[in-house]
């Protein structure tokens, strides 16, 4: 779970904020009550940086066009294209 910390407090305790991020607790840095930044571990950043976009996932879809189904208005009923 993320915690919020004011910028001035984060500056005063930056080493502890980084240690917490490395141990799995990222921090949201606020300034004047607005969320401005997040401190998270490099490992968590790497995971987020390599998530493909929805468009990339669609472009990599290995199926044929006729294997995609279109949702109907009625629950539980799919219609093949």
N, CA, C and O atoms as a MOPAC input file, in Angstrom:
PM7 MOZYME 1SCF
protein

 N      0.84100 1    -1.18200 1     0.00000 1
 C      0.00000 1     0.00000 1     0.00000 1
 C      0.88800 1     1.24800 1     0.00000 1
 O      1.89300 1     1.30200 1     0.70900 1
 N      0.51200 1     2.23800 1    -0.79200 1
 C      1.29000 1     3.47400 1    -0.86200 1
 C      0.91300 1     4.40300 1     0.27600 1
 O     -0.22800 1     4.42600 1     0.73800 1
 N      1.89200 1     5.16000 1     0.71000 1
 C      1.61000 1     6.17700 1     1.70600 1
 C      1.87200 1     7.54900 1     1.09300 1
 O      2.66000 1     7.68500 1     0.15700 1
 N      1.21100 1     8.54500 1     1.62700 1
 C      1.41900 1     9.91900 1     1.15100 1
 C      2.31300 1    10.65500 1     2.13500 1
 O      2.19900 1    10.49200 1     3.34900 1
 N      3.19500 1    11.45900 1     1.58900 1
 C      4.09300 1    12.25200 1     2.41700 1
 C      4.27300 1    13.62000 1     1.75900 1
 O      4.40800 1    13.71900 1     0.53900 1
 N      4.27400 1    14.65000 1     2.56000 1
 C      4.45900 1    16.00100 1     2.03900 1
 C      5.90300 1    16.16700 1     1.57600 1
 O      6.81500 1    15.56000 1     2.13700 1
 N      6.10100 1    16.97600 1     0.56900 1
 C      7.42100 1    17.16900 1    -0.01900 1
 C      8.45100 1    17.58100 1     1.02400 1
 O      9.56000 1    17.04700 1     1.03800 1
 N      8.10900 1    18.50500 1     1.88200 1
 C      9.10000 1    18.96800 1     2.87400 1
 C      9.50000 1    17.83700 1     3.81300 1
 O     10.65900 1    17.75600 1     4.22100 1
 N      8.55000 1    16.95500 1     4.16400 1
 C      8.87200 1    15.81300 1     5.02400 1
 C      9.68700 1    14.77400 1     4.25900 1
 O     10.58400 1    14.14700 1     4.82200 1
 N      9.37600 1    14.59000 1     2.97900 1
 C     10.13100 1    13.64300 1     2.16200 1
 C     11.58000 1    14.09900 1     2.02000 1
 O     12.49700 1    13.27900 1     2.06200 1
 N     11.78900 1    15.40800 1     1.85200 1
 C     13.14100 1    15.93200 1     1.74500 1
 C     13.92400 1    15.69300 1     3.02800 1
 O     15.10900 1    15.36200 1     2.99100 1
 N     13.25600 1    15.86300 1     4.15500 1
 C     13.93000 1    15.70600 1     5.44300 1
 C     14.24600 1    14.24900 1     5.76300 1
 O     15.18300 1    13.96500 1     6.50900 1
 N     13.47300 1    13.33000 1     5.20400 1
 C     13.65100 1    11.90700 1     5.50900 1
 C     13.83500 1    11.08700 1     4.23300 1
 O     13.39400 1     9.94000 1     4.16400 1
 N     14.47900 1    11.66600 1     3.23000 1
 C     14.55900 1    11.03400 1     1.92500 1
 C     15.16600 1     9.63200 1     1.97000 1
 O     14.68300 1     8.72900 1     1.28800 1
 N     16.20400 1     9.44600 1     2.75700 1
 C     16.83100 1     8.13300 1     2.84800 1
 C     15.82900 1     7.08300 1     3.33700 1
 O     15.80300 1     5.96500 1     2.82200 1
 N     15.02000 1     7.43300 1     4.31100 1
 C     14.00200 1     6.50400 1     4.81800 1
 C     12.91300 1     6.25700 1     3.78200 1
 O     12.41400 1     5.13800 1     3.66700 1
 N     12.53800 1     7.29200 1     3.02400 1
 C     11.53200 1     7.14300 1     1.96700 1
 C     12.03900 1     6.16800 1     0.91000 1
 O     11.28000 1     5.32300 1     0.43700 1
 N     13.30400 1     6.27300 1     0.53600 1
 C     13.90000 1     5.36700 1    -0.44500 1
 C     13.96900 1     3.95400 1     0.13000 1
 O     13.63600 1     2.99200 1    -0.56300 1
 N     14.39300 1     3.81600 1     1.37700 1
 C     14.46200 1     2.49200 1     2.00400 1
 C     13.09100 1     1.82100 1     2.01600 1
 O     12.98500 1     0.62100 1     1.76200 1
 N     12.04700 1     2.58300 1     2.30800 1
 C     10.69700 1     2.02200 1     2.31300 1
 C     10.27800 1     1.58600 1     0.91500 1
 O      9.65300 1     0.53800 1     0.74800 1
 N     10.61900 1     2.38600 1    -0.08400 1
 C     10.28200 1     2.03200 1    -1.46900 1
 C     10.97700 1     0.73300 1    -1.86900 1
 O     10.36700 1    -0.12600 1    -2.50500 1
 N     12.24000 1     0.58800 1    -1.50400 1
 C     12.99800 1    -0.61300 1    -1.83400 1
 C     12.40300 1    -1.83800 1    -1.13300 1
 O     12.43900 1    -2.94500 1    -1.67000 1
 N     11.85900 1    -1.63400 1     0.06200 1
 C     11.27500 1    -2.76000 1     0.79800 1
 C      9.82300 1    -3.02000 1     0.41300 1
 O      9.17400 1    -3.88300 1     1.00400 1
 N      9.30300 1    -2.28100 1    -0.57700 1
 C      7.97800 1    -2.58500 1    -1.10200 1
 C      6.88100 1    -1.59900 1    -0.77100 1
 O      5.71900 1    -1.86000 1    -1.08400 1
 N      7.20400 1    -0.46900 1    -0.14600 1
 C      6.19300 1     0.53300 1     0.18400 1
 C      6.50300 1     1.84400 1    -0.52700 1
 O      7.23300 1     2.67600 1     0.01100 1
 N      5.95700 1     2.04400 1    -1.73300 1
 C      6.17900 1     3.30900 1    -2.43700 1
 C      5.50800 1     4.46800 1    -1.69500 1
 O      4.61200 1     4.25600 1    -0.87800 1
 N      5.94800 1     5.68200 1    -1.98600 1
 C      5.37700 1     6.88000 1    -1.37400 1
 C      4.90200 1     7.84200 1    -2.44400 1
 O      5.57200 1     8.04400 1    -3.45600 1
 N      3.73800 1     8.43400 1    -2.21000 1
 C      3.23800 1     9.51400 1    -3.06100 1
 C      3.69400 1    10.81400 1    -2.42900 1
 O      3.41400 1    11.07200 1    -1.25900 1
 N      4.38500 1    11.62400 1    -3.18800 1
 C      4.87700 1    12.91200 1    -2.69200 1
 C      3.84600 1    13.97800 1    -3.04300 1
 O      3.45700 1    14.12500 1    -4.20100 1
 N      3.41100 1    14.71600 1    -2.02800 1
 C      2.42100 1    15.77100 1    -2.25000 1
 C      3.06500 1    17.13600 1    -2.02300 1
 O      3.99700 1    17.29300 1    -1.23400 1
 N      2.52500 1    18.11700 1    -2.75200 1
 C      2.96100 1    19.50500 1    -2.57900 1
 C      1.70200 1    20.35600 1    -2.58700 1
 O      0.93800 1    20.34700 1    -3.55300 1
 N      1.49600 1    21.08400 1    -1.51200 1
 C      0.30500 1    21.92000 1    -1.35400 1
 C     -0.98000 1    21.09600 1    -1.51600 1
 O     -1.96800 1    21.56500 1    -2.08000 1
 N     -0.93900 1    19.85300 1    -1.00500 1
 C     -2.11800 1    19.00100 1    -1.04000 1
 C     -2.36300 1    18.26900 1    -2.34700 1
 O     -3.30900 1    17.48700 1    -2.44700 1
 N     -1.52900 1    18.50800 1    -3.35000 1
 C     -1.69400 1    17.83400 1    -4.64800 1
 C     -0.64500 1    16.73900 1    -4.80300 1
 O      0.50900 1    16.91300 1    -4.41100 1
 N     -1.05000 1    15.61900 1    -5.37200 1
 C     -0.11600 1    14.52600 1    -5.63700 1
 C      0.78400 1    14.93900 1    -6.79200 1
 O      0.30400 1    15.26200 1    -7.87900 1
 N      2.10100 1    14.92700 1    -6.55100 1
 C      3.05500 1    15.42300 1    -7.54300 1
 C      3.99300 1    14.34900 1    -8.08500 1
 O      4.37400 1    14.40800 1    -9.25400 1
 N      4.37500 1    13.36400 1    -7.26000 1
 C      5.35900 1    12.37100 1    -7.70100 1
 C      5.20600 1    11.10200 1    -6.87500 1
 O      4.51400 1    11.07300 1    -5.85800 1
 N      5.87700 1    10.04900 1    -7.34800 1
 C      5.88200 1     8.77800 1    -6.62500 1
 C      7.32400 1     8.30500 1    -6.51500 1
 O      8.08400 1     8.35800 1    -7.48200 1
 N      7.68900 1     7.84200 1    -5.32600 1
 C      8.99300 1     7.21500 1    -5.12900 1
 C      8.73100 1     5.72200 1    -5.00000 1
 O      8.04800 1     5.27500 1    -4.07800 1
 N      9.28900 1     4.94900 1    -5.94600 1
 C      9.13600 1     3.50600 1    -5.90400 1
 C     10.47100 1     2.86000 1    -6.20000 1
 O     11.38800 1     3.51900 1    -6.69000 1
 N     10.58900 1     1.58000 1    -5.90800 1
 C     11.85300 1     0.88900 1    -6.12600 1
 C     12.15500 1     0.81400 1    -7.62000 1
 O     11.25500 1     0.90300 1    -8.45500 1
 N     13.42800 1     0.64800 1    -7.94000 1
 C     13.82200 1     0.51100 1    -9.33800 1
 C     13.22000 1    -0.76200 1    -9.92700 1
 O     12.84700 1    -0.79100 1   -11.09900 1
 N     13.12800 1    -1.80500 1    -9.12100 1
 C     12.52900 1    -3.06300 1    -9.57800 1
 C     11.07400 1    -2.84900 1    -9.99700 1
 O     10.65300 1    -3.33900 1   -11.04500 1
 N     10.30300 1    -2.11900 1    -9.18300 1
 C      8.90800 1    -1.83300 1    -9.53100 1
 C      8.82400 1    -0.94900 1   -10.77400 1
 O      7.95300 1    -1.14800 1   -11.62000 1
 N      9.71700 1     0.01600 1   -10.88600 1
 C      9.75700 1     0.87600 1   -12.07100 1
 C      9.99800 1     0.04800 1   -13.32700 1
 O      9.32700 1     0.24200 1   -14.34100 1
 N     10.96000 1    -0.88000 1   -13.26000 1
 C     11.26600 1    -1.72900 1   -14.41500 1
 C     10.04800 1    -2.54100 1   -14.84200 1
 O      9.80000 1    -2.69700 1   -16.03800 1
 N      9.29500 1    -3.05300 1   -13.89200 1
 C      8.08600 1    -3.81700 1   -14.21800 1
 C      7.08400 1    -2.93100 1   -14.96500 1
 O      6.49100 1    -3.35600 1   -15.95700 1
 N      6.90200 1    -1.71900 1   -14.49000 1
 C      5.94700 1    -0.80600 1   -15.11700 1
 C      6.43000 1    -0.30700 1   -16.47200 1
 O      5.62400 1    -0.09500 1   -17.37800 1
 N      7.72500 1    -0.11900 1   -16.61600 1
 C      8.27800 1     0.43400 1   -17.84800 1
 C      8.18200 1    -0.54500 1   -19.00700 1
 O      8.24700 1    -0.13300 1   -20.16600 1
 N      8.03000 1    -1.82500 1   -18.72100 1
 C      8.01700 1    -2.82700 1   -19.77800 1
 C      6.63800 1    -3.42800 1   -20.02700 1
 O      6.52800 1    -4.46800 1   -20.67600 1
 N      5.61000 1    -2.80300 1   -19.53100 1
 C      4.24400 1    -3.27200 1   -19.77800 1
 C      3.84400 1    -2.80600 1   -21.17400 1
 O      3.89200 1    -1.60900 1   -21.46000 1
 N      3.45000 1    -3.73000 1   -22.04400 1
 C      3.08400 1    -3.31400 1   -23.40100 1
 C      1.77000 1    -2.53400 1   -23.41100 1
 O      0.91100 1    -2.73100 1   -22.55100 1
 N      1.62900 1    -1.66100 1   -24.37900 1
 C      0.38500 1    -0.90100 1   -24.52200 1
 C     -0.69900 1    -1.81200 1   -25.08400 1
 O     -0.39900 1    -2.88400 1   -25.61000 1
 N     -1.93300 1    -1.39900 1   -24.97900 1
 C     -3.04800 1    -2.17100 1   -25.51800 1
 C     -2.88700 1    -2.35500 1   -27.03200 1
 O     -3.17500 1    -3.42600 1   -27.56700 1
 N     -2.43200 1    -1.32000 1   -27.70400 1
 C     -2.20700 1    -1.39400 1   -29.14600 1
 C     -1.13900 1    -2.42200 1   -29.50100 1
 O     -1.28000 1    -3.14800 1   -30.48500 1
 N     -0.07100 1    -2.49000 1   -28.70600 1
 C      0.97100 1    -3.48500 1   -28.95400 1
 C      0.43400 1    -4.89600 1   -28.74500 1
 O      0.77300 1    -5.81200 1   -29.49300 1
 N     -0.40300 1    -5.06700 1   -27.72400 1
 C     -0.99600 1    -6.38100 1   -27.48900 1
 C     -1.89300 1    -6.78800 1   -28.65200 1
 O     -1.85900 1    -7.93700 1   -29.09100 1
 N     -2.69600 1    -5.84900 1   -29.15300 1
 C     -3.56400 1    -6.15400 1   -30.28900 1
 C     -2.74800 1    -6.49600 1   -31.53300 1
 O     -3.07500 1    -7.43700 1   -32.25600 1
 N     -1.69700 1    -5.73800 1   -31.77600 1
 C     -0.87000 1    -5.98000 1   -32.95700 1
 C     -0.17100 1    -7.33600 1   -32.88300 1
 O      0.11700 1    -7.94100 1   -33.91500 1
 N      0.10200 1    -7.81100 1   -31.67700 1
 C      0.79200 1    -9.08700 1   -31.50700 1
 C     -0.16400 1   -10.27100 1   -31.44300 1
 O      0.28300 1   -11.40800 1   -31.29200 1
 N     -1.47700 1   -10.02900 1   -31.55400 1
 C     -2.46300 1   -11.10400 1   -31.45700 1
 C     -2.22600 1   -12.12100 1   -32.57100 1
 O     -2.23600 1   -11.75700 1   -33.74700 1
 N     -2.01100 1   -13.39600 1   -32.21700 1
 C     -1.65100 1   -14.38600 1   -33.23500 1
 C     -2.82700 1   -14.99000 1   -34.00800 1
 O     -2.61200 1   -15.68200 1   -35.00300 1
 N     -4.04000 1   -14.74500 1   -33.57800 1
 C     -5.20000 1   -15.36700 1   -34.21700 1
 C     -5.59300 1   -14.70600 1   -35.51700 1
 O     -5.09800 1   -13.63600 1   -35.87100 1
 N     -6.50400 1   -15.37200 1   -36.22500 1
 C     -7.06700 1   -14.81900 1   -37.44400 1
 C     -8.26300 1   -13.94500 1   -37.10200 1
 O     -8.80900 1   -14.02500 1   -36.00100 1
 N     -8.66200 1   -13.11900 1   -38.04300 1
 C     -9.79500 1   -12.21800 1   -37.81800 1
 C    -11.06200 1   -12.99200 1   -37.46600 1
 O    -11.87600 1   -12.51700 1   -36.67300 1
 N    -11.23600 1   -14.17600 1   -38.04600 1
 C    -12.46800 1   -14.93100 1   -37.79500 1
 C    -12.48900 1   -15.61600 1   -36.43100 1
 O    -13.50000 1   -16.21500 1   -36.06600 1
 N    -11.39600 1   -15.54100 1   -35.66900 1
 C    -11.38800 1   -16.11700 1   -34.32600 1
 C    -11.79400 1   -15.10800 1   -33.26500 1
 O    -11.92500 1   -15.46300 1   -32.09300 1
 N    -11.99200 1   -13.87000 1   -33.65400 1
 C    -12.40400 1   -12.81500 1   -32.72000 1
 C    -13.91800 1   -12.80200 1   -32.64600 1
 O    -14.59400 1   -12.85000 1   -33.67300 1
 N    -14.45200 1   -12.73900 1   -31.44200 1
 C    -15.90000 1   -12.68900 1   -31.28000 1
 C    -16.33400 1   -11.29500 1   -30.88300 1
 O    -15.60200 1   -10.57200 1   -30.20700 1
 N    -17.51400 1   -10.92900 1   -31.30100 1
 C    -18.08100 1    -9.62900 1   -30.96100 1
 C    -19.11500 1    -9.84500 1   -29.87300 1
 O    -19.91700 1   -10.77500 1   -29.95100 1
 N    -19.10200 1    -9.00100 1   -28.86700 1
 C    -20.05600 1    -9.11600 1   -27.77200 1
 C    -21.42900 1    -8.64500 1   -28.23600 1
 O    -21.55800 1    -7.61400 1   -28.89700 1
 N    -22.44900 1    -9.41600 1   -27.88100 1
 C    -23.81400 1    -8.99300 1   -28.18600 1
 C    -24.35300 1    -8.19000 1   -27.01300 1
 O    -23.70700 1    -8.11100 1   -25.96700 1
 N    -25.51200 1    -7.60100 1   -27.17100 1
 C    -26.13100 1    -6.83200 1   -26.10000 1
 C    -26.65300 1    -7.72600 1   -24.99200 1
 O    -26.86800 1    -7.26400 1   -23.87100 1
 N    -26.85800 1    -8.98600 1   -25.28900 1
 C    -27.41200 1    -9.91100 1   -24.30700 1
 C    -26.28100 1   -10.60800 1   -23.56500 1
 O    -25.34600 1   -11.10200 1   -24.19400 1
 N    -26.35200 1   -10.65600 1   -22.22600 1
 C    -25.29300 1   -11.31800 1   -21.45200 1
 C    -25.16000 1   -12.77900 1   -21.85200 1
 O    -26.15700 1   -13.46400 1   -22.08200 1
 N    -23.92300 1   -13.25000 1   -21.93300 1
 C    -23.66800 1   -14.64600 1   -22.20000 1
 C    -23.74900 1   -15.05200 1   -23.65200 1
 O    -23.62900 1   -16.23800 1   -23.95900 1
 N    -23.95100 1   -14.10600 1   -24.56200 1
 C    -24.06700 1   -14.45200 1   -25.97800 1
 C    -23.01800 1   -13.70400 1   -26.77700 1
 O    -23.01700 1   -12.47400 1   -26.83000 1
 N    -22.13700 1   -14.45100 1   -27.39100 1
 C    -21.10700 1   -13.87100 1   -28.26400 1
 C    -21.44100 1   -14.24500 1   -29.70400 1
 O    -22.00600 1   -15.30600 1   -29.96700 1
 N    -21.09000 1   -13.38000 1   -30.60800 1
 C    -21.37600 1   -13.59300 1   -32.01400 1
 C    -20.05200 1   -13.61200 1   -32.76200 1
 O    -19.27300 1   -12.66600 1   -32.65100 1
 N    -19.78100 1   -14.67000 1   -33.52100 1
 C    -18.53700 1   -14.75600 1   -34.30200 1
 C    -18.59600 1   -13.75200 1   -35.43900 1
 O    -19.64100 1   -13.56600 1   -36.06300 1
 N    -17.47800 1   -13.11300 1   -35.70300 1
 C    -17.40000 1   -12.14800 1   -36.80300 1
 C    -17.20600 1   -12.83400 1   -38.12100 1
 O    -17.11900 1   -12.17300 1   -39.15500 1

